[in-house]
Amino acid sequence: MRGPFEDLGRAGATVSYPPGPADAAAARRRGIRRGAVFAAIWLWPLATNVHALLAGQVAMALTAAAGLAAFAGLYLYVVVRGFSSHRPPTVRDRLLLAFLALLGLALAAGWGGQPGGWGGVILYVAAAGAALYRPPVAYLWLAGTVVARAAVGLAHGEPWPEIGESVFNLVMAAALVMVVRRLMHLVRQLRDTRDELARAAVERERLRFARDLHDLLGHSLSLIVVKAEVVRRTAGRDPDAAAREAVEIEQIGRTALTEVRQAVTGYRARAFTDELAAAGAALADAGIEPTVRVPAQRLPAAVDDAFAWAVREAATNVIRHSGATSCVIALSDTGGWQLEVRDDGRGPAPDDTRHGHGLRGLAERLALVGGTLSTVDLAGGGFVLRATAPAEAAS
């Protein structure tokens, strides 16, 4: 199986995944820049006010121009603040929004009866509040701006249809801002969730790799130790036998190196029958009489792999810790699959019980196929490791 991050960084790309704090900050800056551009595009209706100022159709043009420029800049700041942060508005944000509202009311009230449609600036006050506040406060702000727009229109003698049209545009603009803000909040949540899932996937991959290395190297190193002891015992009286054991040590080391490379690339696959043969040979070399009882029946692929790891781990523990003289490996089909490894020794060391790394990793492997792992200390000496898996195990 290919590791989930094997393809990252191909094609000459430099990829940092999951994103770190620097990536999040860069994404936030890009979002602020895009938000400022879109908010600035929304200011295009104010072009009629600018045209009226340039055409000399507005009294006190310099004051009106300064007020309009300050209003536009303050509007951009408040809207970008509202869209770039998912936190409640600060006191400073509220004060700036209040100042924006007062400035907009002043422009609408002071120049509302002059060319340029100055009453329309209240629409931007409504949009800024919708960007900064969340419901229900946003609804109250919208209601207040509707009342203000109607009052300004009545004060300047605007006809009711024109006032109604302006109020409708104001409500639609504020509602659109609230919807877009909500969508952006959901997108931000989805992005955060994606990053958390990526971090979890990385952690799972690290655990898989650590578990494979523990199982692979623990077994191989145990075999090397056993073989080395055989070489030491036979070197003086039977050099040829010692040389054969040394060759096997070399082969075990090469095999372990290959298996580690396979584990790194995620292509590690265990064969149950191969592990049975290897476990039997290792037990015999350690002076433990092996007995294997396995029906001539093919296991499902997922169960075959999980039970292969179980045999490997159990045999390693028997050799390293049990002090046993015999070991029985039995597989049975009782509507589901059950593997039992029984020895007549003292059981594993305290750090290799069901809380140890090896058996804990083995329990995780079995859980992936819906199986379980249990251990029993037998009265009078002996230890049983029992692995089960359902007949229809997940692949």
Phi, psi and chi 1 to 4 in degrees:
 res  aa     phi    psi   chi1   chi2   chi3   chi4
   1 MET       -  133.6 -179.3 -179.3   64.0      -
   2 ARG   -74.5  136.5 -176.2 -176.6  -63.6  -87.2
   3 GLY   -63.0  144.9      -      -      -      -
   4 PRO   -66.8  -15.0   21.5  -31.4      -      -
   5 PHE  -118.6   19.9  -57.8  102.5      -      -
   6 GLU   -66.6  -32.8 -175.4  175.0  -23.3      -
   7 ASP   -88.8   -5.4  -69.2  -30.1      -      -
   8 LEU   -66.4  138.6  -65.6 -179.0      -      -
   9 GLY    85.6    4.0      -      -      -      -
  10 ARG   -76.6  174.3  -72.4 -171.3  176.8  177.3
  11 ALA    60.5   30.9      -      -      -      -
  12 GLY    76.1    8.1      -      -      -      -
  13 ALA   -87.8  146.9      -      -      -      -
  14 THR  -102.0  116.4  -59.1      -      -      -
  15 VAL  -120.7  132.5 -179.4      -      -      -
  16 SER  -115.7  107.8  175.4      -      -      -
  17 TYR  -146.3  131.7 -154.1   79.0      -      -
  18 PRO   -72.0  159.5   24.6  -33.1      -      -
  19 PRO   -61.6  142.0  -21.8   32.2      -      -
  20 GLY   -96.4 -175.8      -      -      -      -
  21 PRO   -58.5  -38.1  -24.3   34.1      -      -
  22 ALA   -64.6  -40.0      -      -      -      -
  23 ASP   -64.7  -41.0  -59.3  -54.6      -      -
  24 ALA   -64.8  -41.0      -      -      -      -
  25 ALA   -65.5  -41.1      -      -      -      -
  26 ALA   -63.6  -41.6      -      -      -      -
  27 ALA   -63.2  -37.7      -      -      -      -
  28 ARG   -66.4  -41.0 -175.7  173.0  179.3  -87.4
  29 ARG   -63.6  -40.4  -71.5 -166.9  -65.2  -90.0
  30 ARG   -63.8  -39.7  -71.2 -165.7  -62.2  -90.9
  31 GLY   -63.2  -39.6      -      -      -      -
  32 ILE   -64.8  -41.8  -69.3  175.0      -      -
  33 ARG   -63.9  -44.2  -72.6 -165.0  -65.2  -92.3
  34 ARG   -63.9  -40.1  -72.4 -165.2  -64.5  -94.1
  35 GLY   -62.6  -39.9      -      -      -      -
  36 ALA   -64.2  -39.5      -      -      -      -
  37 VAL   -64.3  -47.4  170.4      -      -      -
  38 PHE   -65.2  -39.4  -72.6  126.3      -      -
  39 ALA   -64.8  -37.2      -      -      -      -
  40 ALA   -65.7  -37.1      -      -      -      -
  41 ILE   -61.7  -34.0  -67.1  174.5      -      -
  42 TRP   -66.3  -14.8  -91.1   58.4      -      -
  43 LEU   -82.2    1.3  -70.7  173.8      -      -
  44 TRP   -59.6  -31.3   69.3  -93.9      -      -
  45 PRO   -60.9  -22.4  -26.4   37.6      -      -
  46 LEU   -70.1   -4.7  -64.7 -177.7      -      -
  47 ALA   -60.5  -30.5      -      -      -      -
  48 THR   -66.0  -36.5   56.5      -      -      -
  49 ASN   -67.6  -41.8  -56.9   79.5      -      -
  50 VAL   -63.0  -40.5  175.1      -      -      -
  51 HIS   -63.1  -42.3  178.5  -93.2      -      -
  52 ALA   -63.6  -37.8      -      -      -      -
  53 LEU   -65.5  -45.6  -72.7  169.0      -      -
  54 LEU   -66.9  -29.7  -64.9  176.8      -      -
  55 ALA   -83.1   -0.9      -      -      -      -
  56 GLY    72.2   26.8      -      -      -      -
  57 GLN   -94.0    0.3  -60.5  171.8  -13.0      -
  58 VAL  -118.7  131.0  179.5      -      -      -
  59 ALA   -71.9  150.6      -      -      -      -
  60 MET    50.6   55.0  -59.4  176.7   64.0      -
  61 ALA   -61.8  -39.5      -      -      -      -
  62 LEU   -64.9  -41.9  -70.4  178.1      -      -
  63 THR   -65.1  -43.0  -56.8      -      -      -
  64 ALA   -64.8  -40.8      -      -      -      -
  65 ALA   -65.3  -43.3      -      -      -      -
  66 ALA   -63.2  -43.0      -      -      -      -
  67 GLY   -64.4  -39.9      -      -      -      -
  68 LEU   -67.1  -40.2 -173.4   62.9      -      -
  69 ALA   -65.0  -43.7      -      -      -      -
  70 ALA   -63.8  -39.0      -      -      -      -
  71 PHE   -63.0  -45.9  179.1   84.2      -      -
  72 ALA   -63.5  -44.5      -      -      -      -
  73 GLY   -64.5  -42.4      -      -      -      -
  74 LEU   -66.6  -38.3 -167.0   56.5      -      -
  75 TYR   -60.6  -46.6  164.1   78.6      -      -
  76 LEU   -59.8  -43.0  -73.0  175.2      -      -
  77 TYR   -64.1  -46.5  179.5   82.6      -      -
  78 VAL   -64.9  -43.0  171.5      -      -      -
  79 VAL   -66.4  -44.2  169.7      -      -      -
  80 VAL   -63.6  -39.0  170.8      -      -      -
  81 ARG   -60.9  -41.9  -81.8  -75.2  -60.9  169.4
  82 GLY   -64.9  -39.6      -      -      -      -
  83 PHE   -82.4  -24.7  -84.8   99.5      -      -
  84 SER   -88.9  -10.5   62.0      -      -      -
  85 SER  -126.0  136.4  175.8      -      -      -
  86 HIS   -97.0    5.2   59.6  -80.7      -      -
  87 ARG   -88.8  159.8  -62.0 -176.4  179.9   86.7
  88 PRO   -59.6  150.7  -22.2   32.5      -      -
  89 PRO   -63.7  144.2   21.8  -32.2      -      -
  90 THR   -81.2  173.6   62.8      -      -      -
  91 VAL   -61.5  -39.4  174.2      -      -      -
  92 ARG   -62.4  -42.3  178.5 -174.8  178.3 -173.4
  93 ASP   -61.7  -41.7  -65.1  -26.5      -      -
  94 ARG   -65.5  -40.2  -65.8 -170.2  179.2   97.1
  95 LEU   -65.0  -41.7  -70.2  175.8      -      -
  96 LEU   -65.2  -39.1  -70.5  175.3      -      -
  97 LEU   -65.2  -39.9 -179.9   61.2      -      -
  98 ALA   -63.9  -41.7      -      -      -      -
  99 PHE   -64.0  -39.3 -175.4   69.4      -      -
 100 LEU   -61.0  -41.4  176.0   70.3      -      -
 101 ALA   -64.8  -43.3      -      -      -      -
 102 LEU   -64.1  -41.5  -68.4  175.1      -      -
 103 LEU   -65.6  -40.5 -174.1   56.0      -      -
 104 GLY   -65.5  -41.6      -      -      -      -
 105 LEU   -64.1  -38.2  -74.1  173.6      -      -
 106 ALA   -64.2  -43.0      -      -      -      -
 107 LEU   -65.2  -43.9  -70.0  171.1      -      -
 108 ALA   -67.5  -40.2      -      -      -      -
 109 ALA   -75.5  -38.8      -      -      -      -
 110 GLY   -77.0  -33.9      -      -      -      -
 111 TRP  -124.1   14.1  -74.5  -88.5      -      -
 112 GLY   -61.8  -29.4      -      -      -      -
 113 GLY   -88.5    4.2      -      -      -      -
 114 GLN  -104.0  165.2  -59.5 -173.5   37.3      -
 115 PRO   -58.8  146.0  -25.0   34.5      -      -
 116 GLY   116.3   -8.5      -      -      -      -
 117 GLY    62.4   53.9      -      -      -      -
 118 TRP   -68.0  -19.9  -67.1   82.7      -      -
 119 GLY   -64.6  -20.0      -      -      -      -
 120 GLY   -69.4  -13.4      -      -      -      -
 121 VAL   -66.4  -22.1  -63.3      -      -      -
 122 ILE   -65.5  -25.7  -61.6 -179.6      -      -
 123 LEU   -57.8  -38.6  179.4  147.8      -      -
 124 TYR   -72.2  -29.8  -65.8   97.7      -      -
 125 VAL   -64.2  -42.8  175.9      -      -      -
 126 ALA   -64.0  -42.7      -      -      -      -
 127 ALA   -65.1  -38.8      -      -      -      -
 128 ALA   -65.2  -41.3      -      -      -      -
 129 GLY   -65.3  -38.7      -      -      -      -
 130 ALA   -66.1  -29.6      -      -      -      -
 131 ALA   -76.5  -31.7      -      -      -      -
 132 LEU   -90.3  -40.4 -165.7   64.9      -      -
 133 TYR   -98.3  154.9  -72.1  124.2      -      -
 134 ARG  -102.5  157.1  -62.2  176.4 -177.2  175.2
 135 PRO   -59.3  147.3  -23.8   34.4      -      -
 136 PRO   -87.2   -6.9   31.5  -34.5      -      -
 137 VAL   -59.7  -37.0  178.9      -      -      -
 138 ALA   -62.1  -35.5      -      -      -      -
 139 TYR   -67.3  -40.6  -61.7  146.8      -      -
 140 LEU   -64.8  -40.4  -64.5  175.4      -      -
 141 TRP   -62.9  -42.2 -177.1  -93.3      -      -
 142 LEU   -62.4  -43.0  176.4   58.5      -      -
 143 ALA   -61.4  -40.1      -      -      -      -
 144 GLY   -64.1  -40.4      -      -      -      -
 145 THR   -69.6  -32.3   55.2      -      -      -
 146 VAL   -63.2  -45.6  167.0      -      -      -
 147 VAL   -62.6  -42.6  172.0      -      -      -
 148 ALA   -63.6  -41.5      -      -      -      -
 149 ARG   -65.6  -41.2  178.8   64.4 -174.3   92.4
 150 ALA   -65.4  -40.8      -      -      -      -
 151 ALA   -65.2  -42.5      -      -      -      -
 152 VAL   -62.7  -42.1  167.8      -      -      -
 153 GLY   -63.4  -43.0      -      -      -      -
 154 LEU   -66.3  -37.2  -69.3  174.2      -      -
 155 ALA   -64.1  -30.6      -      -      -      -
 156 HIS  -100.3    9.4  -70.5  -72.8      -      -
 157 GLY    72.8   27.6      -      -      -      -
 158 GLU   -71.3  143.9  -64.1 -179.2   21.1      -
 159 PRO   -67.9  152.6   21.9  -30.8      -      -
 160 TRP   -58.4  -40.6  -84.4  106.9      -      -
 161 PRO   -59.4  -38.1  -25.8   35.8      -      -
 162 GLU   -69.4  -39.7 -174.7  174.8  -25.5      -
 163 ILE   -63.9  -43.0  -66.0  175.9      -      -
 164 GLY   -62.5  -40.7      -      -      -      -
 165 GLU   -63.9  -41.5 -179.3 -178.8   -3.9      -
 166 SER   -65.2  -41.3  -62.5      -      -      -
 167 VAL   -65.0  -40.6  168.0      -      -      -
 168 PHE   -62.2  -44.6  177.4   78.5      -      -
 169 ASN   -62.4  -38.5  -69.3  -23.4      -      -
 170 LEU   -63.1  -46.3 -178.5  150.4      -      -
 171 VAL   -64.2  -43.3  171.0      -      -      -
 172 MET   -64.4  -40.3  -70.6  -63.2   99.9      -
 173 ALA   -64.7  -45.3      -      -      -      -
 174 ALA   -64.7  -40.5      -      -      -      -
 175 ALA   -63.9  -40.1      -      -      -      -
 176 LEU   -62.8  -41.6  178.4   60.0      -      -
 177 VAL   -62.7  -42.6  169.7      -      -      -
 178 MET   -63.6  -40.7  -77.1 -170.8  -77.9      -
 179 VAL   -65.2  -45.3  169.1      -      -      -
 180 VAL   -63.9  -40.7  172.0      -      -      -
 181 ARG   -63.4  -41.0 -171.4  178.0 -171.4  -86.6
 182 ARG   -64.0  -42.3  177.3   61.3  178.2  167.7
 183 LEU   -62.6  -41.6  -72.9  175.7      -      -
 184 MET   -64.7  -36.7  -69.2 -177.4   65.1      -
 185 HIS   -63.8  -41.7  177.3   64.8      -      -
 186 LEU   -65.8  -39.9  -67.4  175.4      -      -
 187 VAL   -62.5  -40.1  168.3      -      -      -
 188 ARG   -64.0  -40.3 -172.0 -179.9  -65.7  113.9
 189 GLN   -64.3  -42.0  -73.5 -176.4  -37.2      -
 190 LEU   -63.2  -40.2  -71.1  173.5      -      -
 191 ARG   -64.6  -42.1 -174.7 -177.4  -62.4  114.3
 192 ASP   -64.1  -40.6  -66.9  -18.4      -      -
 193 THR   -64.0  -41.6  -58.2      -      -      -
 194 ARG   -60.3  -42.2  179.8 -161.0   63.0 -171.7
 195 ASP   -65.0  -40.3  -65.9  -16.9      -      -
 196 GLU   -64.6  -40.5  -72.3  -59.2  -40.6      -
 197 LEU   -64.3  -37.7  -70.4  173.8      -      -
 198 ALA   -65.3  -41.5      -      -      -      -
 199 ARG   -63.8  -40.7  -68.1 -173.5 -176.1   95.2
 200 ALA   -63.6  -39.0      -      -      -      -
 201 ALA   -65.1  -38.9      -      -      -      -
 202 VAL   -63.2  -42.9  169.4      -      -      -
 203 GLU   -63.5  -40.2  -70.2  -57.7  -40.8      -
 204 ARG   -63.4  -39.3  -74.3 -163.6  -58.8  -89.7
 205 GLU   -66.6  -38.4 -174.9   70.3   -0.3      -
 206 ARG   -63.9  -42.3  -72.6  171.9  178.5  166.6
 207 LEU   -64.4  -40.3  -72.2  174.5      -      -
 208 ARG   -61.2  -44.8  178.4 -160.4   69.5   81.4
 209 PHE   -64.8  -44.2 -175.8   56.0      -      -
 210 ALA   -63.1  -40.2      -      -      -      -
 211 ARG   -65.3  -43.4 -175.3  176.4   60.0 -149.2
 212 ASP   -63.8  -43.4  -77.1    1.1      -      -
 213 LEU   -63.2  -41.6  -77.5 -176.6      -      -
 214 HIS   -60.9  -47.3  174.4  -85.7      -      -
 215 ASP   -67.7  -41.6  -65.2  -15.2      -      -
 216 LEU   -68.5  -53.4  -70.0  168.9      -      -
 217 LEU   -73.4  -34.5  -65.3 -178.6      -      -
 218 GLY   -59.8  -44.8      -      -      -      -
 219 HIS   -68.7  -47.9  178.6   73.4      -      -
 220 SER   -64.2  -42.7  -60.5      -      -      -
 221 LEU   -67.2  -34.4  -67.2  176.2      -      -
 222 SER   -63.5  -41.9  -64.1      -      -      -
 223 LEU   -63.7  -40.9  -71.4 -179.4      -      -
 224 ILE   -62.3  -40.8  -70.5  173.0      -      -
 225 VAL   -63.3  -44.7  169.9      -      -      -
 226 VAL   -61.7  -46.7  170.3      -      -      -
 227 LYS   -62.9  -40.0  -65.1  -73.0 -173.8 -178.6
 228 ALA   -63.3  -37.9      -      -      -      -
 229 GLU   -63.7  -39.2  -68.8  176.2   -9.5      -
 230 VAL   -63.0  -42.8  173.4      -      -      -
 231 VAL   -60.7  -43.3  170.8      -      -      -
 232 ARG   -63.2  -39.2  177.8  174.3   53.7   80.1
 233 ARG   -73.0  -32.3  -70.1 -163.4  -57.4  -93.2
 234 THR  -100.6   -8.6   59.9      -      -      -
 235 ALA   -59.0  -38.9      -      -      -      -
 236 GLY   -75.4  -40.9      -      -      -      -
 237 ARG   -98.0  -21.4   65.6  174.9 -175.3  -89.7
 238 ASP  -144.4   80.3 -167.3  -11.9      -      -
 239 PRO   -59.0  -35.8  -22.9   34.4      -      -
 240 ASP   -63.8  -44.2  -67.8  -22.3      -      -
 241 ALA   -63.7  -39.7      -      -      -      -
 242 ALA   -62.9  -39.4      -      -      -      -
 243 ALA   -64.2  -40.0      -      -      -      -
 244 ARG   -63.6  -40.9  -71.4 -166.5  -61.9  -89.7
 245 GLU   -65.0  -37.2  -65.3  -65.5  -22.9      -
 246 ALA   -64.1  -39.1      -      -      -      -
 247 VAL   -61.5  -41.3  169.7      -      -      -
 248 GLU   -65.9  -36.2  -69.4 -171.1   15.8      -
 249 ILE   -60.0  -43.9  -69.7  175.4      -      -
 250 GLU   -60.7  -44.3 -179.3 -177.8   -1.7      -
 251 GLN   -63.8  -41.3  -68.4  174.3  -15.8      -
 252 ILE   -61.3  -43.2  -68.3  170.3      -      -
 253 GLY   -62.2  -42.7      -      -      -      -
 254 ARG   -65.7  -40.7  -67.0 -177.0 -175.9  -83.2
 255 THR   -63.3  -41.9  -58.5      -      -      -
 256 ALA   -61.5  -41.2      -      -      -      -
 257 LEU   -62.6  -43.4 -178.5   58.9      -      -
 258 THR   -62.8  -42.5  -59.1      -      -      -
 259 GLU   -65.4  -37.6  -70.6  174.6  -19.1      -
 260 VAL   -63.6  -41.9  168.5      -      -      -
 261 ARG   -62.7  -40.5  -72.8  170.8  177.1  165.2
 262 GLN   -65.5  -38.1  -70.1  174.1  -18.2      -
 263 ALA   -64.3  -37.3      -      -      -      -
 264 VAL   -63.2  -40.8  169.8      -      -      -
 265 THR   -86.6   -2.8   56.5      -      -      -
 266 GLY    81.8   14.2      -      -      -      -
 267 TYR  -102.9   18.3  -73.9  105.3      -      -
 268 ARG   -69.2  124.5 -178.6   66.2 -175.2  155.4
 269 ALA  -136.4  132.6      -      -      -      -
 270 ARG  -104.4  143.5  -55.6  -58.6  -52.0  156.4
 271 ALA  -108.2  123.9      -      -      -      -
 272 PHE   -60.9  -45.1  179.4   61.8      -      -
 273 THR   -64.8  -38.4   54.2      -      -      -
 274 ASP   -63.2  -41.9  -66.7  -18.3      -      -
 275 GLU   -67.6  -35.4  -73.7  -60.9  -18.9      -
 276 LEU   -59.9  -46.8  -78.8  175.7      -      -
 277 ALA   -63.6  -43.7      -      -      -      -
 278 ALA   -66.0  -40.3      -      -      -      -
 279 ALA   -65.1  -41.8      -      -      -      -
 280 GLY   -61.0  -43.9      -      -      -      -
 281 ALA   -65.5  -41.2      -      -      -      -
 282 ALA   -66.8  -41.0      -      -      -      -
 283 LEU   -63.4  -42.8  -70.9  167.7      -      -
 284 ALA   -63.3  -41.7      -      -      -      -
 285 ASP   -62.7  -29.9  -73.8  -22.2      -      -
 286 ALA   -85.0    3.4      -      -      -      -
 287 GLY    82.3   20.3      -      -      -      -
 288 ILE  -110.2  125.1  -57.4  171.7      -      -
 289 GLU   -75.6  116.2 -179.0 -177.6   -5.9      -
 290 PRO   -90.5  144.2   31.2  -31.0      -      -
 291 THR  -131.5  123.4  -57.7      -      -      -
 292 VAL  -116.7  124.3  178.6      -      -      -
 293 ARG  -125.0   97.7  -60.5  169.8 -175.1  161.4
 294 VAL  -132.0  124.8  176.4      -      -      -
 295 PRO   -67.9  153.9   25.5  -33.5      -      -
 296 ALA   -79.9   72.5      -      -      -      -
 297 GLN  -142.1  136.4 -159.9  169.4   -8.8      -
 298 ARG   -83.2  130.9 -172.3  176.3 -176.7   82.8
 299 LEU   -83.2  150.0  -66.7  172.9      -      -
 300 PRO   -56.5  150.6  -21.6   31.3      -      -
 301 ALA   -55.8  -44.8      -      -      -      -
 302 ALA   -66.7  -40.4      -      -      -      -
 303 VAL   -68.0  -40.4  178.2      -      -      -
 304 ASP   -56.4  -45.4 -172.1  -84.2      -      -
 305 ASP   -66.6  -46.6 -177.6   74.7      -      -
 306 ALA   -64.5  -42.5      -      -      -      -
 307 PHE   -70.3  -30.0  -80.5    7.2      -      -
 308 ALA   -61.4  -43.9      -      -      -      -
 309 TRP   -65.3  -36.0  -75.1  107.5      -      -
 310 ALA   -63.7  -44.8      -      -      -      -
 311 VAL   -62.4  -42.1  168.0      -      -      -
 312 ARG   -62.5  -48.8 -172.0 -175.3 -173.6  101.2
 313 GLU   -65.9  -43.6  177.7   64.5   24.3      -
 314 ALA   -64.4  -44.8      -      -      -      -
 315 ALA   -62.8  -39.8      -      -      -      -
 316 THR   -60.7  -44.7  -59.9      -      -      -
 317 ASN   -66.4  -38.3  -74.1  -20.4      -      -
 318 VAL   -62.9  -44.9  170.5      -      -      -
 319 ILE   -66.6  -41.7  -67.3  170.7      -      -
 320 ARG   -81.3  -34.5  -67.6  172.2   60.4 -174.5
 321 HIS  -124.5  -20.5  -52.9  -60.2      -      -
 322 SER   -80.0  -34.3   71.1      -      -      -
 323 GLY    67.1   25.4      -      -      -      -
 324 ALA   -80.3  162.3      -      -      -      -
 325 THR  -108.5  -15.6   58.4      -      -      -
 326 SER  -147.4  154.9   65.6      -      -      -
 327 CYS  -147.3  133.3  177.8      -      -      -
 328 VAL  -115.1  126.5  177.6      -      -      -
 329 ILE  -113.1  116.4  -57.0  173.8      -      -
 330 ALA  -129.9  135.7      -      -      -      -
 331 LEU  -118.2  134.3  175.9   66.8      -      -
 332 SER  -137.0  152.8   58.5      -      -      -
 333 ASP  -116.7  106.6 -180.0    5.9      -      -
 334 THR  -123.4   49.7   57.4      -      -      -
 335 GLY    87.8  -20.6      -      -      -      -
 336 GLY  -146.3  173.4      -      -      -      -
 337 TRP   -96.2  138.2  -62.9  100.4      -      -
 338 GLN  -135.7  126.4  178.2  174.0  -70.5      -
 339 LEU  -112.7  131.1  173.9   69.5      -      -
 340 GLU  -129.2  129.8 -170.7  173.2  -77.9      -
 341 VAL  -119.0  114.1 -178.7      -      -      -
 342 ARG  -121.0  133.2 -179.7 -170.7  -58.2  -99.0
 343 ASP  -129.2  167.1   66.1   72.2      -      -
 344 ASP  -106.5   24.0   60.3   -5.2      -      -
 345 GLY   -94.1 -153.7      -      -      -      -
 346 ARG   -99.1    3.6   59.6  177.9  176.6  -90.2
 347 GLY    86.4  177.2      -      -      -      -
 348 PRO   -73.3  164.9   27.9  -34.2      -      -
 349 ALA   -67.2  160.6      -      -      -      -
 350 PRO   -54.6  -35.0  -25.8   34.0      -      -
 351 ASP   -82.1    2.2   61.9  -13.9      -      -
 352 ASP  -120.5   22.3  -90.9  -40.8      -      -
 353 THR   -78.2 -165.4   60.3      -      -      -
 354 ARG   -61.9  -11.2   58.8  179.1   59.2   90.1
 355 HIS   -94.6   -0.4  -59.4  -68.8      -      -
 356 GLY   -79.1  165.9      -      -      -      -
 357 HIS   -63.8  -43.1  -64.9  -66.3      -      -
 358 GLY   -63.4  -53.1      -      -      -      -
 359 LEU   -70.6  -31.1  -64.0 -173.4      -      -
 360 ARG   -65.8  -42.6 -169.3  159.9   55.3 -126.6
 361 GLY   -65.3  -37.0      -      -      -      -
 362 LEU   -65.6  -40.0 -176.6   54.9      -      -
 363 ALA   -61.8  -36.7      -      -      -      -
 364 GLU   -65.9  -40.9  -67.6  171.9   -0.4      -
 365 ARG   -62.4  -43.9  -67.2 -178.8 -169.9  -82.6
 366 LEU   -67.8  -36.0  -71.2  165.7      -      -
 367 ALA   -61.6  -30.6      -      -      -      -
 368 LEU   -64.0  -25.4  -67.1  176.1      -      -
 369 VAL  -106.6   14.6  -61.7      -      -      -
 370 GLY    80.2   16.5      -      -      -      -
 371 GLY   -99.0 -179.0      -      -      -      -
 372 THR  -136.2  162.3   59.9      -      -      -
 373 LEU  -130.5  134.6  177.2   71.9      -      -
 374 SER  -141.3  154.8   60.0      -      -      -
 375 THR  -131.9  148.0   58.3      -      -      -
 376 VAL  -136.4  128.9  179.1      -      -      -
 377 ASP   -88.9  118.3  -74.1  -57.6      -      -
 378 LEU   -79.8  142.1  -59.6  177.0      -      -
 379 ALA   -65.9  135.1      -      -      -      -
 380 GLY    83.7    6.7      -      -      -      -
 381 GLY   108.4  140.3      -      -      -      -
 382 GLY   122.1  158.4      -      -      -      -
 383 PHE  -145.8  140.0 -174.7   80.4      -      -
 384 VAL  -125.3  129.1  177.6      -      -      -
 385 LEU  -110.1  125.6 -179.3  144.1      -      -
 386 ARG  -124.7  123.0 -172.8  175.0  -66.7  116.2
 387 ALA  -116.0  134.4      -      -      -      -
 388 THR  -125.6  155.1   64.7      -      -      -
 389 ALA  -151.4  143.7      -      -      -      -
 390 PRO   -69.3  158.8   24.2  -32.3      -      -
 391 ALA   -61.6  -38.6      -      -      -      -
 392 GLU  -104.6   74.1  -61.5  -63.4  -27.9      -
 393 ALA   -78.2  144.8      -      -      -      -
 394 ALA   -67.8  144.2      -      -      -      -
 395 SER   -83.8      -   60.3      -      -      -
